[in-house]
Amino acid sequence: MVQAYILIQTEVGKARDVAAAINDVPGVVRVDAVTGPYDVVVLTEAHTVDELGKMIVSKVQMVPGITRTLTCSVVHL
């Protein structure tokens, strides 16, 4: 499995709505609202990097209220 964290910035006041919507996306393991420069952090997993990329672009980034995402792949050192 391939895992990645997605750091999400939302429109003002939309973090709760975004987190709730993303929680229903297949491949999402965990969703947390956080403080700081990002509003929501999501842990995702997929079988391949390509599958993960498709999920992020076609599902996560389409959620209303998201203004920016940053994807950080998990590496096992």
Summary of the structure (lengths in Angstrom):
residues: 77
radius of gyration: 11.6
end to end distance: 15.3
largest distance: 37.3
contacts: 214
relative contact order: 0.34
helix: 27%
strand: 39%
